[in-house]
Every structure is written in C-alpha cells, then in structure tokens.
Amino acid sequence: QVQLVESGGGLVQPGGSLRISCAASGSISAIGAMGWYRQAPGKERELVATITPVGLTNIPDSVKGRFTISRDNAKRTVYLQMNNLKPEDTAIYYCNVWVLVIPTDTYRPYWGQGTQVTIAA
C-alpha cells in the first residue's frame, strides 16, 4: 500500500538546474534511508545520492559538487537538487525509500516510478 510519487523531471539545457522530488504515502510507520538512482539507455542503474534520517549523505564523485540531496521527514519527501547539468546526466531517475512496514515490523525498500531527466541543447 506504500506509494512513491516522483515529480519534477523534464528537459533542461546543459548548465541548467532542476529539482526533482519523491513523496511517500500509504501505510507507513516510519521511513529510513532515502536515495536516488538513475539509469541511462544501455547502462546499469547507478547510485546518485543517499541520505539517512539524520542527514548523513553519500554522494559519488560523478555528481559531487553539482547535486544535493535533502529530505523533509514531516512531508515524507526526498529531494534532489541538480545544478550544472551535463548531457551525461540524462537518465531516468528513480527514488528509493526504506519503509518500516507495520505488519512485519521490518524495513523494506520501495521504488518510485521514475522521472525522465533530459539534458540537451
């Protein structure tokens, strides 16, 4: 019954900025780590950024300095601010959220539907 709704994707020129978001809803007891992954055509899905409930982040060198991940625990939402976008950033971006499921009292990973981010002139 948990749903993750992504929004904010679109077409951006090189050097531009974009902020995408992912909001969780449904039968949620608590939310653990949240993150973003992306997958370009012909490539494997790769980690973009993760953030713990207390704000500890993990950002690969490929996007470090350009991308910033943040979260709003009250809104159960994770954001990805993308600056100085490059053509190689073009991909479908998926959010990943660890949710505490009440019936089993265990954390389970959920994935968003994906939002297309295209960087082109």
N, C-alpha and C positions, 0 to 999 in steps of 0.2 A: 504493500500500500504506500510505500515511500516513493515520492516522485521528485526528480531533479529537473528543473526547467532552466535552460540556458537562454541567454539573450545578449544582444549587443554586437554580433558578428556583422560583417559587411565587407565592402570594397574600399580600400584605402590606398592612397598613393605612397610610394616609397618615401620614408622620412616622416610619415604621418603617425598619428596616435589613435588608439582605440581602447575602449574598456569593455570587457565582457563580464557577465555575471552569471551566477548559478545559485538558484534558490531551492532549498529543500522544504518539502512539506509532506504531510501524512502522519502515520502512526510512528512518531519519533519520540524516544525517551531522552536521548542525548546524542550529540554529534562529536565525533573525534576529529582526526586529521582531515583536512580538505586539500584538494590539489587540482592541478590542471595538467592534461596530457594533450599531445597533438599528433596527428597523423597526416602526412602528405601522400599523394598518389605514388604507389610503388615503394613506399617506405614503411618501416615498422613504427608503431606508436612509441613516442618518446616522452619522457618526463619534462615538463616545463617548469613547474614550481609546486611546492607543497607548504602547508602551514599547519602547525599544531594548534590546539585550543588556547594555548598561552602565548602564541605569536612566534614561535620558533620556526624559521623558514629554511627551505632548501632550494637553491636556485642554481641550475647548471651554468657553466661558463658561457654557453652558447647564447644565453639571454640575459645573463647577469649585467646589471647596469642599465638595461633597457626595459626590462619587465619588473613589475612589482606585484606581489600577491598580498591580499589583505582579506579580512573576514569581519563580519558583523554577527556575533553569536546570537544576539537578540532577534535578528532577522533571519537567522539560519542561512546566511548568504556568503558566498566567497566571490571575490573579485580578482580580475587580472587586468592591471593597467599596462598597456603595451605602448612604448614610445620608440621613436626612431625605427619604425618598422622597415623590414627589408623583404625583398621578393622571396627569399628562402624561408620566411616566416609563414608563407602561405600554407594553410593546412586546415583540417577540421579540428577544432579544439573541443576536448571533452573534459568535463569536470568529474572529479572523483571524490566521493564523500563517504566517510566511515560513520555508520549509523548504529546506535545501540537499539537493538530490537527487543521490545518488552517481553514477548513470549519466551524467548530463549535466553534473555539477559546477556547477549553477546553482541559484539560489534561485527557488522557486515559491510562490505564495500558496495556502493551503488554508483552507477554511471549515468551521466546526463546524455541527452540525445545527440549532442554535438552541435556546434555552431561553426559555420564556414567563415574563415577569415582569409581574404584575398588581397594581396599586396601587388598592385600593378599600376603603371602609369596610364 
